[in-house]
């Protein structure tokens, strides 16, 4: 019988909330929505939930089966995040999607929300907390992700064109720094 511990659930939820940083990702989400025309909130949220729970349960084994280690996985995610950040800062498009609805999965659900940082955090949480409490934390964070994605159009109107431009450039630089840090910490440089 699973034993749910409120303190563990709260800790996991707060750690994942900080790592996912859905509020900090709002400028990127708005940029992706503008490019695609819309973001499928439900599809992206379900993808995030499935990715995180699956990785929690079988992530390390899955990576080892295909011959990858966590560091290689993190470096690959950091490169995608780096490219997204370059788009934000330079105002150019590197990702050319043939199917705009695909934006909801790549790069939004993975690697932006459920990226390498989130996945490696899940593996480290697994060593400290009970799995069922981590799953509850994942579900709670997925609900927050869904609410932000569902209300991104309202957030875009609230910020306005100038506010969005400033936010996009500022968060682009921050995202570049996060990508570089993720790359450096996993490459041994």
C-alpha positions as CSV (number, residue, x, y, z in Angstrom):
1,X,0.0,0.0,0.0
2,X,1.5,3.4,-1.0
3,X,2.3,5.7,1.8
4,X,1.8,9.4,0.9
5,X,3.8,11.9,2.9
6,X,2.7,15.5,2.7
7,X,6.1,16.9,3.5
8,X,7.8,14.8,0.8
9,X,5.1,15.8,-1.8
10,X,5.6,19.5,-0.9
11,X,9.4,19.2,-1.2
12,X,9.2,17.4,-4.5
13,X,6.6,19.8,-5.9
14,X,8.7,22.9,-4.9
15,X,11.9,21.4,-6.3
16,X,10.3,20.4,-9.6
17,X,8.6,23.8,-9.8
18,X,11.9,25.6,-9.5
19,X,13.6,23.3,-12.1
20,X,10.7,23.4,-14.6
21,X,10.5,27.2,-14.2
22,X,7.3,27.4,-16.2
23,X,6.9,31.1,-15.3
24,X,10.3,31.9,-16.6
25,X,9.5,30.0,-19.8
26,X,6.5,32.3,-20.6
27,X,8.4,34.4,-23.2
28,X,9.5,31.2,-25.0
29,X,6.0,29.8,-24.9
30,X,4.6,33.0,-26.3
31,X,7.2,33.0,-29.1
32,X,6.3,29.3,-29.9
33,X,2.6,30.1,-29.9
34,X,3.1,33.1,-32.2
35,X,5.0,30.9,-34.6
36,X,2.7,27.9,-34.5
37,X,-0.6,29.9,-34.3
38,X,-1.6,28.0,-31.1
39,X,-0.3,25.6,-28.5
40,X,-2.2,22.5,-27.7
41,X,-2.2,22.9,-23.9
42,X,-3.7,19.5,-23.2
43,X,-1.4,17.6,-25.6
44,X,1.7,19.4,-24.3
45,X,0.7,18.8,-20.6
46,X,0.0,15.1,-21.2
47,X,3.3,14.8,-23.0
48,X,5.1,16.4,-20.0
49,X,3.3,14.1,-17.6
50,X,4.1,11.0,-19.5
51,X,7.7,12.0,-20.1
52,X,8.4,12.8,-16.5
53,X,6.6,9.7,-15.0
54,X,8.2,7.4,-17.6
55,X,11.7,8.8,-17.0
56,X,11.2,8.6,-13.2
57,X,10.3,4.9,-13.5
58,X,12.6,3.7,-16.3
59,X,14.9,6.6,-17.3
60,X,18.2,5.3,-16.2
61,X,17.6,1.8,-17.6
62,X,16.2,3.3,-20.9
63,X,19.3,5.5,-21.4
64,X,21.6,2.6,-20.7
65,X,19.8,0.3,-23.1
66,X,20.4,2.8,-26.0
67,X,23.9,3.3,-24.8
68,X,23.5,6.8,-23.4
69,X,24.5,8.3,-20.1
70,X,22.7,11.1,-18.3
71,X,25.4,13.6,-19.1
72,X,25.0,12.9,-22.9
73,X,21.3,13.3,-22.5
74,X,21.8,16.6,-20.7
75,X,24.2,17.9,-23.3
76,X,21.8,17.2,-26.1
77,X,19.0,19.0,-24.2
78,X,21.3,21.9,-23.6
79,X,22.0,22.3,-27.3
80,X,18.3,22.5,-28.1
81,X,17.8,25.1,-25.3
82,X,20.8,27.0,-26.6
83,X,19.2,27.2,-30.1
84,X,15.9,28.4,-28.7
85,X,17.7,31.1,-26.7
86,X,19.6,32.2,-29.8
87,X,16.2,32.6,-31.6
88,X,15.0,34.8,-28.8
89,X,18.0,37.0,-28.6
90,X,18.8,37.3,-32.3
91,X,15.2,37.3,-33.6
92,X,15.9,34.5,-36.1
93,X,14.1,31.2,-36.7
94,X,16.2,28.0,-36.6
95,X,13.3,25.6,-35.9
96,X,11.3,25.3,-39.1
97,X,8.3,23.1,-38.3
98,X,6.4,21.6,-41.2
99,X,3.5,20.8,-38.8
100,X,2.9,23.8,-36.4
101,X,1.1,21.5,-33.9
102,X,4.4,19.6,-33.4
103,X,5.6,22.7,-31.4
104,X,3.5,21.5,-28.5
105,X,5.7,18.4,-28.1
106,X,9.2,19.5,-29.4
107,X,10.6,21.9,-28.3
108,X,7.9,22.9,-25.7
109,X,7.1,19.7,-23.8
110,X,10.7,18.4,-24.4
111,X,13.3,19.8,-23.8
112,X,11.9,23.2,-22.5
113,X,9.5,21.9,-19.8
114,X,10.5,18.3,-19.3
115,X,14.1,18.7,-20.3
116,X,17.4,17.3,-19.2
117,X,17.5,19.3,-16.0
118,X,14.1,18.1,-15.0
119,X,14.9,14.5,-15.9
120,X,18.2,14.4,-14.0
121,X,16.5,16.0,-11.0
122,X,13.8,13.2,-11.1
123,X,16.6,10.6,-10.9
124,X,18.2,12.3,-7.9
125,X,14.8,12.8,-6.2
126,X,14.2,9.0,-6.7
127,X,17.1,8.3,-4.4
128,X,15.7,10.6,-1.6
129,X,11.9,10.3,-1.8
130,X,9.3,7.6,-2.2
131,X,8.1,7.2,-5.9
132,X,4.4,7.8,-5.2
133,X,5.2,11.1,-3.6
134,X,7.3,12.1,-6.6
135,X,4.5,11.2,-8.9
136,X,2.1,13.4,-7.0
137,X,4.6,16.2,-7.3
138,X,4.9,15.6,-11.0
139,X,1.1,15.7,-11.3
140,X,0.8,19.0,-9.4
141,X,3.5,20.6,-11.5
142,X,1.8,19.4,-14.7
143,X,-1.4,21.1,-13.6
144,X,0.5,24.4,-13.2
145,X,2.1,23.9,-16.6
146,X,-1.4,23.3,-18.1
147,X,-2.8,26.4,-16.5
148,X,0.1,28.6,-17.8
149,X,-0.2,27.1,-21.3
150,X,-3.9,27.5,-21.4
151,X,-3.7,31.1,-20.4
152,X,-0.7,32.1,-22.5
153,X,-2.9,34.2,-24.8
154,X,-4.1,36.2,-21.8
155,X,-0.6,36.6,-20.5
156,X,0.5,37.8,-24.0
157,X,-2.2,40.6,-24.0
158,X,-1.3,41.6,-20.4
159,X,2.4,42.1,-21.3
160,X,1.8,43.9,-24.6
161,X,4.1,44.0,-27.6
162,X,6.9,46.0,-26.0
163,X,6.8,44.1,-22.7
164,X,7.0,40.8,-24.7
165,X,10.0,42.1,-26.7
166,X,11.9,43.1,-23.6
167,X,11.0,39.9,-21.8
168,X,12.0,37.8,-24.8
169,X,15.4,39.3,-25.0
170,X,16.1,39.2,-21.3
171,X,14.9,35.6,-20.9
172,X,16.8,34.7,-24.1
173,X,20.0,35.7,-22.4
174,X,19.1,33.8,-19.2
175,X,18.2,30.7,-21.2
176,X,21.5,31.0,-23.0
177,X,23.3,31.0,-19.6
178,X,21.2,28.0,-18.5
179,X,22.1,26.1,-21.6
180,X,25.8,26.9,-21.2
181,X,25.7,25.9,-17.5
182,X,23.9,22.6,-18.3
183,X,26.5,21.9,-21.1
184,X,29.5,22.7,-18.9
185,X,28.3,20.8,-15.9
186,X,27.8,17.6,-18.0
187,X,30.8,17.9,-20.4
188,X,33.5,18.2,-17.7
189,X,34.6,21.6,-19.1
